[in-house]
Amino acid sequence: MTAGHLMADDPLHHPKLRPLDIRRVDQGGQQLLSLNDPLRLTDQAMLITHRQASVLALCDGTRDLQALITDLGARYGLHVLLPEMEVLLQELDENLLLEGPRFQAACQRALVSYRQAPYRRPTLAGAVYPADPADLRRTLDQFCAQAPPYDMSTVSASRPGEIVGILTPHIDYARGHQVYAGVWQQTTPSLSDYDLIVVLGTDHAGGPGKVTLTRQHYATPWGTLPTDMEVVEALIRGQGAGAALEEELHHAREHSIELALVWLHYAMQRGTGLPIPENKLPPVVPILCGHMGAFIRNEASPETHRSFGIMLETLRFTMERRRTLVIASGDLAHVGPAFGDATPLGAQDRTRLKAEDATSLDAIRHGDAPAFFQGLQSEGDQRRVCGLTPIYLAMQLLGSNVSGTVTDYAQCPADIDGGSLVSIAGAVWRRN
C-alpha cells in the first residue's frame, strides 16, 4: 500500500489509536512526544511533533481520513494534505500503535510465546533491580537497614497471622525503597502462616473494569512462585475464558505484580533466614486490574459490576477455608506536567496533595472501600490514582472487619525538574 491508495475497507481508513505510554522529550531543543508501547511488542519508540499529535487525538476509530482532515482544520486550524495523513498513519501502523490486523497478529505471536514459556519471566531484573540473586538480596537488605526501624510494641495484640492484607507501591525501587521496606518489614514475621497469596496489581494498559487472570507462574531471581491453578481456574470459569484471559498478554510486561512479588519472595526468605524450596512456597493468584474511568464518571457502579462481583465472591469462598494474604500493588497520585497538568507543582501544591492523599489514606486505615472510591470520584480522580482499582478491590475482598496502619508515605519526583510527582504509601490491614 502506498500513500494515496487507502481503500475504504482498510483498517487505516478509520484509524484507532491503541492505549500508549506517551512522554515528552527534548531532542536538539525541539519538543517532541515519544510514543511507547506498554505491551512492549516493539521496543522502538516513535517520535512525533505536537502537530502530528493533534492527529492522534482524533484517531478514535469513528473518523475516516477525510473527516480527520476536516476536523483538524475546524478544531486546530491545521491544514493537512491526504498524502501526509496516510504516511503518518502507515508509520503508526508499522510501529504497532494502531488497532488492526498487524497489531492483532503481533499480539497473538507474543501471547503464544508467553504461554509456552515455563514461567513468566522477571522483565525488570537487571534494570529496576539486580538480576543476580545475591546482589538482589544485598540490595533489599540495605533498603531495610535504611528504613525507620519497625517497633512491634506499637502494634496492639500482635500475633502471628493477624495481618490479612497489605498495600505496597509499584514505583521503581530507587524512588520508593523506603516505603517498600517499611511495609514489608512489618509483614515478614507472619508470612509463613499463609496458605494462599492473592496479588491485585494495577494494569496500566488494562481496559475499563477488567480483571485479568493468567495460568503462568511468576518468577523472581530466586526462583518461581507457583500460581494456584485451582483458584485461577475457578476465577476463569466464573468470568468466562474470553473475559478473564482477553488481556492476559498484559501480564508479560506489566510491572505492578512483579515488583510486589520480588519483595514477597525476599520477605519470605528473610523471615526464615533460609532459601525456601519452591514446593514449600504458598501459591499465588496474580490478578491484573484495569481502570475505573466509567465508574468515576458515574456511568456504572463498581459495587454492581459483574466482573468485580464474580471475582470477589469466588475469592471470598476460597478465603473461608484457606488462610489468605491479600496484596494490593498500587501507587497513589500522578500529578504535574509529566502527567498532563498545565503547571509544575510548587511547595503549596505539595502540601495540598499531601492533605488530599491523607483523606484517601484515612479510608484505607478504616478498610472502607466505598469511602475510598467515593472520595476519588467526587474530585473526578484529578490526582490520577493508578492504584485505585487494586486498592478498592483489596478492601472489598477483606471486608469491613479490618483496620489499617499506614506504614509510610512519600512524594517521589517524576520529572527532571521535580515539578511532577508520584505519591506512594504502604499500609497493613489486620483483622479486628
Number of C-alpha atoms within 10 A of each C-alpha: 9 9 14 12 10 16 10 11 8 13 18 22 18 19 24 22 19 18 18 16 14 17 14 17 14 10 10 7 7 9 13 20 20 19 21 22 21 18 20 15 17 13 11 13 16 16 18 17 12 13 13 16 15 15 19 20 12 18 21 14 15 12 17 15 19 14 13 23 19 15 17 19 13 11 9 11 10 16 12 16 10 14 14 12 18 20 14 15 24 18 13 19 21 11 20 25 24 27 20 17 13 15 17 13 12 13 17 12 11 17 17 11 12 18 16 11 11 12 20 22 20 20 16 17 18 12 9 13 18 17 17 12 15 11 13 19 19 12 16 21 14 13 19 21 12 13 17 13 12 15 8 10 8 8 11 7 10 12 10 12 18 16 26 22 26 27 32 31 26 24 23 16 18 11 16 23 19 21 24 30 29 25 25 25 18 20 24 18 18 18 24 17 15 17 16 21 25 22 25 29 36 28 28 21 20 20 17 13 20 22 29 29 26 25 20 25 20 25 20 24 21 19 15 20 25 20 22 19 16 11 18 22 17 15 25 20 14 17 21 14 14 10 17 23 18 15 22 21 21 22 26 23 19 22 21 26 24 27 25 24 22 21 20 20 21 21 24 22 20 18 16 13 9 9 14 15 10 13 10 10 20 20 20 24 26 26 26 27 27 24 23 23 16 13 18 19 13 13 9 14 13 21 13 9 12 13 19 19 17 16 20 18 14 15 18 17 10 16 18 9 9 13 14 24 26 24 26 31 31 27 27 25 22 24 27 23 17 20 18 12 13 10 12 16 19 13 9 9 14 17 12 12 18 16 12 16 20 13 15 20 22 16 19 25 18 18 26 23 23 14 17 21 21 15 15 20 17 12 11 14 19 13 19 16 22 24 28 26 26 27 30 21 22 24 25 19 20 23 14 14 12 20 18 24 20 18 22 17 20 17 19 17 17 19 15 8 9 14 19 24 23 24 24 27 24 26 26 23 26 19 15 11
